[in-house]
Every structure is written in C-alpha cells, then in structure tokens.
Amino acid sequence: MKFKTDKPYKVIHSQKLAGHLMARGFVLVGTEPDRRGNGRNVFLFRKSDELERAITEYSSNRSQFEWSDVSQCKRPLTHGPERAQSSTRAGSSRD
C-alpha cells in the first residue's frame, strides 16, 4: 500500500522511535520502503501535536527511554555485552 507522505502522515525512519511511539499508544498507519533506496522501511503515523511532543520528548531523553524500556522487557537482551561475550566464546571455540 502506497501512502502519500506529504501531509497527513509523519514519516519515522527509526525503528526504535516507532516502537516507542506505539508503546505510548500511537497507531502505526503503515510502512513502506524508504525512498532513499537503502533497503529499509519507514514507519507512518498520523500527524498530530501529541505525536510531535512525544517525538521531541523521546529525542531529548533518548538514552533514558532506551534503558528504561529495556528494564521492562520480559525476555533477555539480544544485544549489548551479553551478546558480545557469547560471540567471543563462539569465536574461540571455532579456533
């Protein structure tokens, strides 16, 4: 489905921001391939003042949101130091 990304939609390029917005109750209208041809998707939300405030808040407190959201996850992290250690162990067993 193609959306006209000019007026009624806000295009979000960050998957983390899109996830944060959805967790805050904003409805994802759709996705489409990034027009820049980088193989990624963009996330479309209806434009609103509340959405803009949430994006501004996220941008100004990004590191706080990223770590506070992680603490609420019910499954183990798949990135960060834990992954680096397991990759190192896997690499050493191949040697």
C-alpha atoms as an extended CHARMM CRD file, in Angstrom:
* protein
*
        95  EXT
         1         1  MET       CA              0.0000000000        0.0000000000        0.0000000000  PROA      1               0.0000000000
         2         2  LYS       CA              1.4300000000        3.3620000000       -1.0130000000  PROA      2               0.0000000000
         3         3  PHE       CA              0.8870000000        6.3740000000        1.2250000000  PROA      3               0.0000000000
         4         4  LYS       CA              1.3160000000        9.9760000000        0.2560000000  PROA      4               0.0000000000
         5         5  THR       CA              3.8500000000       11.0040000000        2.8450000000  PROA      5               0.0000000000
         6         6  ASP       CA              3.3740000000       14.7220000000        2.1870000000  PROA      6               0.0000000000
         7         7  LYS       CA              0.6200000000       15.9190000000        4.5010000000  PROA      7               0.0000000000
         8         8  PRO       CA             -1.3600000000       13.7410000000        6.9090000000  PROA      8               0.0000000000
         9         9  TYR       CA              1.4610000000       11.3640000000        7.8610000000  PROA      9               0.0000000000
        10        10  LYS       CA              4.6680000000       11.7380000000        9.8150000000  PROA      10              0.0000000000
        11        11  VAL       CA              7.4550000000        9.5710000000        8.4040000000  PROA      11              0.0000000000
        12        12  ILE       CA              9.6100000000        7.9300000000       11.0580000000  PROA      12              0.0000000000
        13        13  HSD       CA             12.9160000000        6.4090000000        9.9830000000  PROA      13              0.0000000000
        14        14  SER       CA             13.9210000000        4.9300000000       13.3470000000  PROA      14              0.0000000000
        15        15  GLN       CA             12.5130000000        1.5440000000       14.3070000000  PROA      15              0.0000000000
        16        16  LYS       CA             13.2320000000        2.2950000000       17.9760000000  PROA      16              0.0000000000
        17        17  LEU       CA             11.2990000000        5.5480000000       17.8540000000  PROA      17              0.0000000000
        18        18  ALA       CA              8.4180000000        3.8590000000       16.0310000000  PROA      18              0.0000000000
        19        19  GLY       CA              8.3170000000        1.1740000000       18.7190000000  PROA      19              0.0000000000
        20        20  HSD       CA              8.3840000000        3.8010000000       21.4510000000  PROA      20              0.0000000000
        21        21  LEU       CA              5.5050000000        5.6740000000       19.8380000000  PROA      21              0.0000000000
        22        22  MET       CA              3.4380000000        2.5000000000       19.5250000000  PROA      22              0.0000000000
        23        23  ALA       CA              4.1340000000        1.6700000000       23.1680000000  PROA      23              0.0000000000
        24        24  ARG       CA              2.8180000000        5.1360000000       24.0330000000  PROA      24              0.0000000000
        25        25  GLY       CA             -0.4370000000        4.3750000000       22.1920000000  PROA      25              0.0000000000
        26        26  PHE       CA              0.1400000000        5.9840000000       18.7940000000  PROA      26              0.0000000000
        27        27  VAL       CA             -1.2460000000        3.8560000000       15.9790000000  PROA      27              0.0000000000
        28        28  LEU       CA              1.0840000000        2.7770000000       13.2010000000  PROA      28              0.0000000000
        29        29  VAL       CA             -0.7610000000        3.6360000000        9.9820000000  PROA      29              0.0000000000
        30        30  GLY       CA              1.5710000000        1.6670000000        7.7630000000  PROA      30              0.0000000000
        31        31  THR       CA              5.0640000000        1.0540000000        6.5000000000  PROA      31              0.0000000000
        32        32  GLU       CA              6.6460000000        1.4680000000        3.1100000000  PROA      32              0.0000000000
        33        33  PRO       CA             10.1290000000        1.1670000000        1.6280000000  PROA      33              0.0000000000
        34        34  ASP       CA             12.3840000000        4.1170000000        2.3120000000  PROA      34              0.0000000000
        35        35  ARG       CA             12.5140000000        6.2980000000       -0.8010000000  PROA      35              0.0000000000
        36        36  ARG       CA             16.2530000000        6.6850000000       -0.3300000000  PROA      36              0.0000000000
        37        37  GLY       CA             16.6720000000        3.1370000000       -1.6370000000  PROA      37              0.0000000000
        38        38  ASN       CA             18.6310000000        1.8730000000        1.3620000000  PROA      38              0.0000000000
        39        39  GLY       CA             16.6080000000       -1.3300000000        1.7490000000  PROA      39              0.0000000000
        40        40  ARG       CA             14.9280000000       -0.1390000000        4.9540000000  PROA      40              0.0000000000
        41        41  ASN       CA             11.3170000000        0.6780000000        5.7370000000  PROA      41              0.0000000000
        42        42  VAL       CA              9.8260000000        3.8760000000        7.0910000000  PROA      42              0.0000000000
        43        43  PHE       CA              7.0010000000        3.9690000000        9.6220000000  PROA      43              0.0000000000
        44        44  LEU       CA              3.9650000000        6.1860000000        9.0870000000  PROA      44              0.0000000000
        45        45  PHE       CA              1.9260000000        7.8020000000       11.8640000000  PROA      45              0.0000000000
        46        46  ARG       CA             -0.8850000000       10.3440000000       11.6310000000  PROA      46              0.0000000000
        47        47  LYS       CA              0.4580000000       13.8370000000       12.2540000000  PROA      47              0.0000000000
        48        48  SER       CA             -0.6980000000       15.4720000000       15.4600000000  PROA      48              0.0000000000
        49        49  ASP       CA              0.5910000000       17.8680000000       18.0780000000  PROA      49              0.0000000000
        50        50  GLU       CA              0.7100000000       14.9870000000       20.5700000000  PROA      50              0.0000000000
        51        51  LEU       CA              2.8540000000       12.9400000000       18.2130000000  PROA      51              0.0000000000
        52        52  GLU       CA              5.2800000000       15.8280000000       17.7370000000  PROA      52              0.0000000000
        53        53  ARG       CA              5.5200000000       16.2960000000       21.5260000000  PROA      53              0.0000000000
        54        54  ALA       CA              6.2100000000       12.5830000000       22.0150000000  PROA      54              0.0000000000
        55        55  ILE       CA              8.9520000000       12.6590000000       19.3570000000  PROA      55              0.0000000000
        56        56  THR       CA             10.5260000000       15.7480000000       20.9300000000  PROA      56              0.0000000000
        57        57  GLU       CA             10.3720000000       14.1500000000       24.3750000000  PROA      57              0.0000000000
        58        58  TYR       CA             11.9120000000       10.9300000000       23.0520000000  PROA      58              0.0000000000
        59        59  SER       CA             14.6960000000       12.8360000000       21.2760000000  PROA      59              0.0000000000
        60        60  SER       CA             15.6080000000       14.8890000000       24.3210000000  PROA      60              0.0000000000
        61        61  ASN       CA             15.5560000000       11.8840000000       26.6840000000  PROA      61              0.0000000000
        62        62  ARG       CA             16.5830000000        9.1290000000       24.2790000000  PROA      62              0.0000000000
        63        63  SER       CA             19.1300000000        7.3380000000       26.4480000000  PROA      63              0.0000000000
        64        64  GLN       CA             16.7140000000        7.3240000000       29.3840000000  PROA      64              0.0000000000
        65        65  PHE       CA             13.9380000000        5.7800000000       27.2840000000  PROA      65              0.0000000000
        66        66  GLU       CA             16.1630000000        3.1490000000       25.7210000000  PROA      66              0.0000000000
        67        67  TRP       CA             17.3720000000        1.8240000000       29.0710000000  PROA      67              0.0000000000
        68        68  SER       CA             14.1040000000        2.2020000000       30.9760000000  PROA      68              0.0000000000
        69        69  ASP       CA             12.2670000000        0.3090000000       28.2290000000  PROA      69              0.0000000000
        70        70  VAL       CA             14.8460000000       -2.4900000000       28.3700000000  PROA      70              0.0000000000
        71        71  SER       CA             14.2580000000       -2.9880000000       32.0920000000  PROA      71              0.0000000000
        72        72  GLN       CA             10.5840000000       -3.7140000000       31.3710000000  PROA      72              0.0000000000
        73        73  CYS       CA             11.3100000000       -6.4210000000       28.8070000000  PROA      73              0.0000000000
        74        74  LYS       CA             10.3360000000       -9.9310000000       29.7660000000  PROA      74              0.0000000000
        75        75  ARG       CA             12.8590000000      -11.6690000000       27.5520000000  PROA      75              0.0000000000
        76        76  PRO       CA             16.6580000000      -11.4660000000       27.7340000000  PROA      76              0.0000000000
        77        77  LEU       CA             18.5650000000       -8.8620000000       25.7750000000  PROA      77              0.0000000000
        78        78  THR       CA             19.8550000000       -9.9070000000       22.3750000000  PROA      78              0.0000000000
        79        79  HSD       CA             22.4040000000       -7.1330000000       22.1220000000  PROA      79              0.0000000000
        80        80  GLY       CA             24.9610000000       -5.4450000000       24.3000000000  PROA      80              0.0000000000
        81        81  PRO       CA             27.6380000000       -7.0230000000       26.4930000000  PROA      81              0.0000000000
        82        82  GLU       CA             25.8630000000      -10.3820000000       26.7910000000  PROA      82              0.0000000000
        83        83  ARG       CA             25.8530000000      -10.8630000000       23.0350000000  PROA      83              0.0000000000
        84        84  ALA       CA             29.4560000000       -9.7150000000       22.6970000000  PROA      84              0.0000000000
        85        85  GLN       CA             30.5900000000      -12.2800000000       25.2760000000  PROA      85              0.0000000000
        86        86  SER       CA             28.6680000000      -15.1170000000       23.6520000000  PROA      86              0.0000000000
        87        87  SER       CA             30.0690000000      -14.1390000000       20.2410000000  PROA      87              0.0000000000
        88        88  THR       CA             33.5670000000      -14.1720000000       21.6960000000  PROA      88              0.0000000000
        89        89  ARG       CA             33.0140000000      -17.6100000000       23.1870000000  PROA      89              0.0000000000
        90        90  ALA       CA             31.6060000000      -18.8950000000       19.9170000000  PROA      90              0.0000000000
        91        91  GLY       CA             34.5780000000      -17.4330000000       18.0480000000  PROA      91              0.0000000000
        92        92  SER       CA             37.0980000000      -19.0380000000       20.3800000000  PROA      92              0.0000000000
        93        93  SER       CA             35.5170000000      -22.4770000000       20.0250000000  PROA      93              0.0000000000
        94        94  ARG       CA             35.9990000000      -22.2990000000       16.2640000000  PROA      94              0.0000000000
        95        95  ASP       CA             39.7290000000      -21.6250000000       16.5670000000  PROA      95              0.0000000000
